[in-house]
């Protein structure tokens, strides 16, 4: 079942390169909240794939400034998003720490 997320609203796009940019700033103060954010991002990416031009490249930025998230957790989040998203070769995930 696919959720109806409504209108697709990337923060930016380079349509010449078929790239779409998203920024997420969630509370990541617990493992549960981190997992929920990972599931949210993957769910959104899957929804975007249904509504954007074919084979979009997604650039995801997760803003964790001020949350004291460890490098290990940041790296784990990147790995998990890529592992759970079927088109990981069309995905860049960056964690904004500073």
Secondary structure, DSSP 8 states (H G I E B T S, - for coil): ------S---SEEETTTTEEEEEE----SSHHHHHHHHHHHHHHHHHHHHHSSTT-EEEEEEE-TTS---HHHHHHHHHHHHHHSTTGGGEEEEEE--
